[in-house]
Amino acid sequence: MSNYWNRRFAQEGMIWGTDPSPTALEAKGIFRKHNVKSVLVPGAGYGRNTKMFSSEFETIGIELSGAALAIAAEWDPACFFISGSVLDCNLETKVDAIYCYDLLHLFLIEDRRRLLTNCLEQLHSGGLLYFTSFSDEDPNYGCGACLEPATYEYKAGKYAHFFSEADLKQHFEHTEIIKTGTHMETLRDPQGAARQYVLRSILARKSNELSLTR
Ligand SMILES: C[S@@+](CC[C@H](N)C(=O)[O-])C[C@H]1O[C@@H](n2cnc3c(N)ncnc32)[C@H](O)[C@@H]1O
């Protein structure tokens, strides 16, 4: 996966422009209300979303692609970026909240579980999770070879998992789910060309120290 993203960030730079996702704005308001002080952003890319949080919270981004991190260091110097995989990172200090934009759907089931387990381990008890992922209402759902239930190779060499509401809730079944939502997201490349995606979001709370693998 890192080769794919490295190549894209090296060739295309700020692939989705500089604006953060509107979901980052929503998450920031929620985190503020809950008196959050620290935020982890797994799959931080080049920092377009971390910048939304780092102006107010202590923010840590984890990112696999060196090319993305090189851009991120300049774009969001207030964020502390860690080079590595969220599947096996281990922070020295737990955080109050996690915002994770369009990362979870990139993995097959085993690694989706691992991602969520590891994220929960980085979070204080009572901490908040705000995740977004592709929805099964997105037009790419059902396109291409089916690799696992609801996971399709929708472009040559690129697959994603498309979440129904029930499936998303099931992935977070060991958390206290606060709410779910659907978002029409418009992503613009640096040339201004726009593409629309249908996403689902979930806001949840880590209720106690039990892990997802229990
Ligand atoms: C769809 S992009 C989203 C980037 C960013 N969240 C944004 O919206 O600008 C997914 C990102 O996750 C990163 N990524 C993929 N696998 C990862 C992993 N195991 N650990 C950390 N980052 C990963 C990719 O390099 C890429 O930057």
The ligand as a MOL file (V3000), in Angstrom:
LIG
                    3D

  0  0  0     0  0            999 V3000
M  V30 BEGIN CTAB
M  V30 COUNTS 27 29 0 0 0
M  V30 BEGIN ATOM
M  V30 1 C -7.3570 7.9920 1.3110 0
M  V30 2 S -5.8710 8.6600 1.9310 0 CHG=1
M  V30 3 C -6.5070 9.8720 3.0800 0
M  V30 4 C -5.4610 10.8800 3.5070 0
M  V30 5 C -5.9400 11.9190 4.4910 0
M  V30 6 N -6.7240 11.3240 5.5510 0
M  V30 7 C -6.7120 13.0280 3.7840 0
M  V30 8 O -7.9280 12.9510 3.7490 0
M  V30 9 O -6.1040 13.9500 3.2520 0 CHG=-1
M  V30 10 C -5.2820 7.3900 2.9890 0
M  V30 11 C -3.9680 7.7390 3.6530 0
M  V30 12 O -3.6290 6.7050 4.5690 0
M  V30 13 C -2.2420 6.4110 4.4390 0
M  V30 14 N -2.0590 5.0370 4.9080 0
M  V30 15 C -2.3720 3.8820 4.2660 0
M  V30 16 N -2.0890 2.8110 5.0370 0
M  V30 17 C -1.6030 3.3100 6.1980 0
M  V30 18 C -1.1260 2.7070 7.3940 0
M  V30 19 N -1.1050 1.3740 7.5560 0
M  V30 20 N -0.6830 3.5110 8.3930 0
M  V30 21 C -0.6850 4.8630 8.2480 0
M  V30 22 N -1.1200 5.4860 7.1370 0
M  V30 23 C -1.5720 4.7220 6.1160 0
M  V30 24 C -1.9440 6.6360 2.9690 0
M  V30 25 O -0.5570 6.8060 2.7430 0
M  V30 26 C -2.7930 7.8860 2.6980 0
M  V30 27 O -2.0920 9.0470 3.0460 0
M  V30 END ATOM
M  V30 BEGIN BOND
M  V30 1 1 1 2
M  V30 2 1 2 3
M  V30 3 1 2 10
M  V30 4 1 3 4
M  V30 5 1 4 5
M  V30 6 1 5 6
M  V30 7 1 5 7
M  V30 8 2 7 8
M  V30 9 1 7 9
M  V30 10 1 10 11
M  V30 11 1 11 12
M  V30 12 1 11 26
M  V30 13 1 12 13
M  V30 14 1 13 14
M  V30 15 1 13 24
M  V30 16 1 14 15
M  V30 17 1 14 23
M  V30 18 2 15 16
M  V30 19 1 16 17
M  V30 20 1 17 18
M  V30 21 2 17 23
M  V30 22 1 18 19
M  V30 23 2 18 20
M  V30 24 1 20 21
M  V30 25 2 21 22
M  V30 26 1 22 23
M  V30 27 1 24 25
M  V30 28 1 24 26
M  V30 29 1 26 27
M  V30 END BOND
M  V30 END CTAB
M  END
